[in-house]
Amino acid sequence: MKKWGEAMDYILAYDFGTSGVKAALVDYEGRLIGDKECGYPLLYKGGGFVEQEPQAYWDAVCKATRTVIENAGIPAESVTGKSFSTQGLGIILLSKDGEILYNNISWVDSRARAQADEINEKLGRHEFDAADVIPKYLWIKQNMPELYEKTAYFLDCTGYLNYMATGNIAMDYSGKAPYSADEAEVKRRLSWYETAGLDVAKCPPLIPCTGYVGNLTAKAAAELGVTTAVEVYMGVVDVTCAAMGAGCCKEGDAHVYLGTSGWLTVVTGKDKFPTSQPGIWQLQAADETKHLYGGCTQCAGMALDWTIDRFYHTEKEMFARGEKPSGEENIYDLVNKEAAEVPAGSEGLLATTWLLGEGCPITDEKAKAVYVGATQTHTRNYFVNAMMEAVCYSLRMEIDDYRIDSGGKEVEKLGAIGGGAQSDHWMQMMANVTGVPVSVPENCRHSGAIGSAAIVCVGKGIYKIDEIDRFVRIGKTFYPDPEKKAIYDRQYAIWKKLYPALKDVFADLY
């Protein structure tokens, strides 16, 4: 009989982002054996409508899984556990016969603004934004009533993938379903559905993120290239899973993520803060005795890539052809090298990242990306550097929100994960802007998958949840430069004035 932790046993762990899934093969000591990324498109339909095809998710999972197992050269039967870390705030409609009725309404979709306002007005307080799932449920009911009636369950991305893998229907506690591990929270959530006039029966059963969902079906195992011996554990939304992959398991631990989107989270106690700033969420952590405080800026790496496409288009195409126009290995090496030549504060050039509106630290789907302060002396590397700084300012503003809502608590250090954490220039900038040390794990691009693998280990009872930091091996730590911190303090104060000054302009342009 196999013993957990032997090299012959592996976990398939998945990290679902906005634009693609990373499939990782991880052993029971948290070592990354291999990985493969497969993409899927965002479908922009105008008017704030942003969708994705659920089948594209599963196809990407299957393709990535078969490739990573083949490349690792391991036998299929050596895979014994599986879990998903997925994007949140989407809804996927499932009929009683298991038919997917509509595309996933993405977390960046803002069609449900009127429904959010309607529910908030009835509640007498601001509880929901356009991106939240309950306004989206109401949008379906009001605009597609026949589809609403046909829907047996509203699933999220995690619930859909687990359904495809096991045939079982469930969601985890971290979403906004009308159930929770906390009795008071149950009553509060039920009141949302009652106020919105939504059918609670359409919400699936809930289990903890470390709970066992089922073994792979024969069909799923064949499509994935493994066996039905694989046990599937619930998994959780990417933010919660990434916190585990960043080693955040104790109260006060904080991390930032820089992928397509970006976020900051801080681990808090069992009780939520009584109030929170706009756009901030307080999710149940993977540890049911704790919460995650934080918010998501909708464009981080996306905003940087957009800037690179505009200012480094020729070089990007050359790298894509296998050429090395400047000696660097890829476009990001070139961009980081040139951005590092720009002085802190980009000599007065400011940017905003709001290509898709914004959810946090401001909440306005009408917001736009802008540059302010450009002069004839600003070259292309300044524009890239200013966009990097804008992401850092957004995350610093979330730290300010935490200080307010927590009654004065400070973030003392940050873990940094995601593709953006591979940039030493950006991470040093993050330390300088926030004023706290920033530590980057060795496998920072795969922290979501490492956290997903940790869920399997906790679910199987191999490790306790407060031992997840054993999965995290720190590679580098960046410390604030006091002189540059002073420059950024001034620039940050100016940056915060941009949205109030431009809010009405954005509304006129919408």
C-alpha positions in Angstrom: 0.0 0.0 0.0 1.3 3.5 -0.9 2.4 5.8 1.9 1.5 9.5 1.5 4.6 11.6 0.7 6.4 8.9 -1.3 7.6 10.1 -4.7 5.2 7.9 -6.5 2.2 9.8 -5.3 1.2 13.1 -6.9 -1.5 15.8 -6.9 -3.0 17.5 -9.9 -3.6 21.1 -8.8 -5.1 23.8 -11.0 -5.0 27.6 -10.9 -7.7 29.2 -13.0 -7.1 32.8 -14.0 -9.0 35.2 -16.2 -7.3 34.1 -19.4 -6.0 30.6 -18.8 -5.5 27.7 -16.5 -2.2 26.5 -15.0 -2.1 22.7 -14.4 0.6 21.6 -12.0 1.8 18.3 -10.8 2.9 18.6 -7.2 4.1 16.0 -4.8 3.0 15.7 -1.2 6.0 17.7 0.1 4.9 20.7 -2.0 7.5 20.3 -4.8 6.5 21.4 -8.2 7.2 18.5 -10.6 5.8 20.0 -13.8 3.3 22.4 -15.2 1.4 23.4 -18.3 -0.7 26.4 -19.1 -3.6 26.5 -21.6 -5.6 29.6 -22.4 -9.2 30.4 -23.2 -10.8 33.7 -24.5 -12.7 36.4 -22.8 -15.8 37.2 -24.9 -16.4 40.9 -24.9 -19.9 41.6 -26.1 -20.3 45.3 -25.3 -22.4 47.1 -22.7 -20.3 45.6 -19.9 -21.1 42.0 -21.0 -18.0 39.8 -20.6 -18.4 36.0 -20.8 -16.5 32.8 -21.2 -17.6 29.4 -22.5 -17.6 26.8 -19.7 -16.7 24.0 -22.1 -13.5 25.9 -22.9 -12.5 25.7 -19.2 -12.8 21.9 -19.2 -11.1 21.5 -22.6 -8.2 23.5 -21.3 -8.1 21.4 -18.1 -8.0 18.2 -20.1 -5.3 19.4 -22.6 -3.1 20.8 -19.8 -3.4 17.7 -17.7 -2.5 15.2 -20.4 0.5 17.3 -21.4 1.9 17.8 -17.9 1.6 14.1 -17.1 3.2 13.1 -20.4 6.0 15.6 -19.9 6.7 14.3 -16.4 6.8 10.7 -17.6 4.8 9.4 -14.6 2.3 6.5 -14.7 -1.4 7.6 -14.6 -2.1 5.6 -11.5 0.4 7.7 -9.5 -1.9 10.6 -9.4 -4.1 10.3 -6.3 -5.5 13.8 -5.5 -7.0 16.7 -7.4 -8.3 20.2 -6.6 -9.2 23.4 -8.4 -8.4 27.0 -7.6 -10.7 29.2 -9.7 -11.7 32.7 -10.6 -14.6 33.9 -8.5 -17.8 35.9 -9.0 -18.9 34.1 -12.1 -22.2 32.2 -12.6 -22.8 29.1 -14.7 -26.4 27.9 -15.2 -27.0 24.1 -14.9 -30.3 22.4 -15.8 -31.7 19.4 -13.9 -30.4 17.2 -16.7 -26.9 18.5 -16.4 -27.0 20.8 -19.4 -25.0 24.0 -19.3 -27.6 26.7 -20.2 -25.5 29.8 -20.7 -21.9 31.1 -20.8 -20.1 31.9 -17.5 -20.9 35.5 -16.7 -17.4 36.6 -15.8 -16.3 38.4 -12.7 -15.4 41.4 -14.8 -18.9 41.6 -16.3 -20.8 44.6 -15.2 -24.3 44.1 -16.8 -26.0 43.8 -13.4 -25.5 47.4 -12.3 -29.2 48.2 -12.2 -29.9 44.9 -10.2 -27.2 45.7 -7.7 -28.6 49.2 -7.2 -32.1 47.7 -6.8 -31.1 45.2 -4.1 -29.0 47.9 -2.3 -31.9 50.3 -2.3 -34.2 47.6 -0.8 -31.5 46.7 1.8 -31.0 50.3 2.7 -27.2 50.0 2.4 -24.5 49.3 -0.1 -24.0 45.6 -0.1 -23.5 44.6 -3.8 -21.7 45.8 -6.9 -22.4 45.0 -10.5 -19.8 42.2 -10.4 -21.4 40.3 -7.5 -23.2 37.0 -8.2 -26.6 37.8 -6.6 -27.2 40.9 -8.9 -26.2 38.6 -11.8 -28.8 36.0 -10.7 -31.4 38.7 -10.6 -30.3 39.9 -14.1 -31.0 36.4 -15.4 -34.4 36.3 -13.7 -35.4 39.7 -15.1 -33.9 39.5 -18.6 -34.1 35.7 -19.3 -37.0 34.5 -17.2 -37.4 31.2 -19.2 -33.8 30.4 -18.6 -34.1 31.3 -15.0 -37.0 28.8 -14.6 -35.1 26.1 -16.4 -32.0 26.6 -14.2 -31.7 23.9 -11.5 -28.4 25.2 -10.0 -26.3 28.4 -10.2 -22.7 27.1 -10.1 -19.5 29.0 -9.9 -16.3 28.0 -11.8 -15.2 25.7 -9.0 -18.6 24.0 -8.8 -18.8 23.5 -12.6 -15.3 21.9 -12.8 -16.0 19.6 -9.9 -19.3 18.6 -11.6 -17.4 17.8 -14.8 -14.8 15.8 -12.8 -17.1 13.9 -10.5 -20.7 14.3 -11.6 -21.5 15.7 -8.1 -23.0 19.2 -7.5 -21.6 21.4 -4.7 -20.0 24.7 -4.0 -17.6 25.9 -1.3 -18.4 28.3 1.6 -16.4 31.2 0.2 -19.0 32.4 -2.2 -22.2 34.3 -1.6 -24.5 31.3 -1.4 -27.2 31.4 1.3 -25.3 29.1 3.7 -22.2 29.4 5.8 -20.3 27.8 8.6 -21.5 30.7 10.8 -25.2 30.8 11.9 -25.4 34.6 11.9 -23.9 34.7 8.4 -26.5 32.2 7.2 -29.4 34.6 8.3 -27.7 37.5 6.7 -27.2 35.7 3.4 -30.7 34.3 3.4 -32.0 37.9 3.7 -30.1 38.8 0.5 -32.0 36.2 -1.5 -35.3 37.1 0.1 -34.8 40.8 -0.7 -33.8 40.0 -4.3 -36.7 37.6 -4.8 -34.5 34.7 -5.7 -35.1 31.0 -5.3 -32.7 29.6 -2.7 -33.4 26.1 -4.0 -31.3 27.0 -7.0 -28.2 27.2 -4.8 -26.2 24.0 -4.6 -25.2 22.2 -1.4 -22.1 23.6 0.2 -19.0 21.8 1.6 -15.7 23.2 3.0 -13.0 23.9 0.5 -11.0 21.0 1.9 -13.9 18.6 1.7 -14.1 15.5 -0.4 -16.3 15.9 -3.5 -15.9 12.4 -5.1 -13.6 10.4 -7.3 -13.2 11.1 -11.0 -15.9 9.5 -13.2 -14.7 7.1 -15.8 -15.5 9.6 -18.5 -13.5 12.4 -16.8 -10.6 10.1 -16.0 -10.4 9.1 -19.7 -10.4 12.7 -20.8 -7.8 13.7 -18.4 -5.5 10.7 -18.9 -5.6 9.4 -15.3 -7.6 6.9 -13.3 -10.8 6.9 -11.3 -8.7 6.4 -8.2 -8.1 10.2 -8.2 -9.9 11.8 -5.2 -11.3 15.3 -5.9 -11.3 17.8 -3.1 -13.6 20.9 -3.3 -11.1 23.7 -3.9 -11.9 27.3 -3.5 -11.8 30.7 -5.2 -8.4 31.8 -6.4 -7.9 34.5 -3.8 -8.3 32.1 -0.9 -6.2 29.4 -2.5 -3.5 31.8 -3.4 -3.3 32.9 0.2 -2.5 29.3 1.1 0.1 29.1 -1.7 1.7 32.3 -0.3 2.0 30.7 3.1 -0.6 33.0 4.7 -2.1 31.0 7.5 -1.8 33.2 10.6 -3.7 36.3 11.6 -2.0 39.3 10.1 -0.3 37.5 7.3 -0.7 39.4 4.0 0.0 38.9 0.3 -0.4 40.5 -3.0 -1.1 38.8 -6.3 -0.1 40.2 -9.7 -1.6 38.2 -12.6 -4.1 39.4 -15.2 -5.9 41.0 -12.2 -4.3 42.0 -8.9 -5.3 41.8 -5.3 -4.3 42.2 -1.7 -5.4 40.0 1.2 -4.8 40.0 5.0 -5.7 37.0 7.2 -8.1 38.2 10.0 -9.8 36.4 12.8 -13.1 34.5 13.1 -15.2 37.7 13.3 -15.4 40.0 10.3 -14.8 43.7 10.7 -18.1 45.4 11.3 -17.6 47.8 8.3 -15.5 47.7 5.2 -14.5 50.2 2.5 -16.2 50.0 -1.0 -15.0 47.1 -3.1 -13.5 45.2 -0.1 -14.6 41.7 0.6 -14.2 39.6 3.7 -14.2 36.0 2.6 -14.1 32.9 4.8 -10.5 31.6 4.6 -9.6 28.0 3.9 -9.3 27.8 7.7 -12.9 28.1 8.9 -11.8 30.0 12.0 -10.4 32.8 9.9 -11.4 35.3 7.2 -9.6 37.0 4.3 -9.9 40.7 4.1 -9.0 42.2 0.7 -10.0 43.6 -2.7 -9.3 43.0 -6.3 -8.0 45.5 -8.8 -9.4 44.3 -12.1 -6.4 45.0 -14.3 -2.8 44.5 -13.1 -0.8 42.4 -15.5 -3.5 43.1 -18.1 -2.8 46.8 -17.8 0.9 46.2 -18.1 0.5 44.0 -21.1 -1.8 46.5 -22.7 0.9 49.2 -22.2 3.6 46.9 -23.6 1.5 46.2 -26.7 1.2 49.9 -27.4 4.8 50.9 -26.8 6.9 47.7 -27.5 4.8 46.2 -30.2 7.6 45.7 -32.7 10.0 44.1 -30.2 7.2 41.9 -28.9 6.6 40.6 -32.4 10.3 40.0 -32.9 10.6 38.0 -29.7 7.5 36.0 -30.8 9.5 35.0 -34.0 12.4 33.8 -31.9 14.5 36.9 -32.5 16.3 38.7 -29.6 16.5 42.3 -30.7 18.3 43.5 -27.6 19.9 40.4 -26.2 17.2 39.7 -23.6 15.4 36.4 -23.5 11.8 37.8 -23.8 9.8 41.0 -24.0 9.4 41.2 -20.2 13.2 41.1 -19.6 13.5 44.0 -22.0 10.7 46.0 -20.5 11.9 45.5 -17.0 15.4 46.5 -17.9 14.2 49.7 -19.5 11.7 50.5 -16.8 14.4 50.1 -14.1 16.1 53.1 -15.7 13.2 55.4 -14.8 13.5 57.3 -11.5 10.9 56.6 -8.8 7.7 58.5 -9.5 8.3 58.5 -13.3 9.1 62.2 -13.1 5.5 63.2 -12.6 3.8 60.8 -15.0 0.8 59.1 -13.4 -1.4 56.3 -14.8 -4.6 54.4 -13.9 -5.2 50.8 -14.6 -8.9 50.9 -15.2 -9.2 49.3 -18.6 -12.3 47.3 -17.5 -13.6 49.8 -15.0 -12.6 49.1 -11.4 -13.8 47.1 -8.4 -11.3 48.0 -5.7 -9.9 50.3 -4.3 -12.5 52.4 -6.1 -15.8 50.9 -7.3 -16.9 52.2 -10.6 -17.4 50.2 -13.8 -17.3 53.5 -15.7 -13.7 54.3 -14.8 -11.2 54.4 -17.6 -7.4 54.0 -17.9 -5.6 57.3 -18.3 -2.2 58.9 -18.3 -1.7 62.3 -16.6 1.3 64.5 -16.6 3.0 63.4 -19.9 5.5 65.8 -21.4 7.9 65.6 -24.4 10.6 64.2 -22.1 8.7 61.0 -21.2 9.9 58.1 -23.3 8.1 54.7 -23.6 9.8 53.2 -20.6 8.3 55.9 -18.5 4.8 54.9 -19.6 5.4 51.3 -18.6 7.0 52.3 -15.3 4.0 54.6 -14.5 1.6 51.7 -15.1 3.6 49.5 -12.8 3.4 52.2 -10.2 -0.3 52.6 -10.6 -0.8 48.9 -9.7 1.3 49.5 -6.6 -0.7 52.6 -5.7 -3.9 50.6 -6.0 -2.7 47.9 -3.6 -1.3 50.5 -1.2 -4.8 52.1 -1.1 -6.2 48.6 -0.1 -3.6 48.6 2.7 -5.0 52.0 3.8 -8.5 50.5 3.7 -7.3 47.6 6.0 -5.9 50.1 8.5 -9.2 52.0 8.6 -11.5 48.9 8.8 -9.3 47.1 11.4 -9.1 50.0 13.7 -5.5 50.9 13.1 -3.7 47.6 12.4 -0.7 47.7 10.1 0.5 45.3 7.4 4.0 44.5 8.4 5.2 42.4 5.5 3.9 41.1 2.2 4.2 37.9 0.2 4.0 38.4 -3.5 2.9 35.9 -6.0 1.7 35.6 -9.7 3.6 36.3 -12.9 4.3 39.9 -12.0 6.2 38.8 -8.9 8.9 37.5 -11.2 9.9 41.1 -11.9 12.6 42.3 -9.4 12.0 45.9 -10.5 8.3 45.7 -9.8 8.8 44.0 -6.5 11.3 46.5 -5.3 8.9 49.2 -6.4 6.1 47.5 -4.4 8.3 47.6 -1.3 9.1 51.2 -1.9 5.5 52.2 -2.5 4.0 50.3 0.4 6.8 50.8 2.8 7.0 47.1 3.9 9.3 44.2 3.0 8.0 42.0 0.1 9.0 38.3 -0.1 8.6 36.3 -3.3 8.3 32.4 -3.2 10.5 30.3 -5.5 7.4 29.2 -7.5 5.6 32.5 -7.4 3.8 31.9 -10.7 2.3 28.7 -9.3 1.3 29.7 -5.8 -2.4 29.2 -6.7 -1.6 25.6 -7.7 0.6 25.1 -4.7 -2.3 26.3 -2.5 -4.7 24.0 -4.4 -2.3 21.0 -3.7 -2.3 22.0 0.0 -6.1 21.7 0.0 -5.8 18.1 -1.0 -3.2 17.4 1.7 -5.4 19.0 4.4 -8.5 17.2 3.0 -6.7 13.8 3.3 -5.6 14.6 6.8 -1.9 14.6 5.9 -1.2 18.1 7.2 -3.0 20.5 9.4 -4.1 23.7 7.8 -1.7 25.8 9.9 1.2 23.8 8.4 0.7 25.0 4.9 3.7 27.3 5.0 5.9 24.1 4.5 4.8 24.3 0.9 6.3 27.8 0.5 10.0 28.3 -0.1 11.0 32.0 -0.2 13.3 33.0 -3.0 13.9 36.7 -2.6 12.9 39.5 -0.2 12.9 43.2 -1.1 13.2 45.9 1.5 11.9 49.6 1.2 14.4 52.3 0.2 13.6 55.3 2.5 14.4 57.9 -0.1 12.3 56.4 -2.8 9.5 55.7 -0.3 9.4 59.5 0.4 9.0 60.2 -3.3 6.3 57.7 -3.6 4.4 59.1 -0.6 4.1 62.3 -2.5 3.1 60.7 -5.8 0.6 58.5 -4.1 -1.2 61.4 -2.5 -1.5 63.0 -6.0 -2.6 59.7 -7.6 -5.5 59.4 -5.1 -6.9 62.7 -6.5 -7.3 61.3 -10.0 -10.5 59.4 -9.6 -12.4 62.2 -7.7 -11.3 64.7 -10.4 -12.2 62.4 -13.3 -15.3 60.6 -12.0 -17.8 62.9 -13.8 -15.7 62.7 -17.0 -15.8 58.9 -16.9 -19.6 58.9 -16.4 -20.0 61.2 -19.4 -17.9 58.9 -21.6 -19.6 55.7 -20.5 
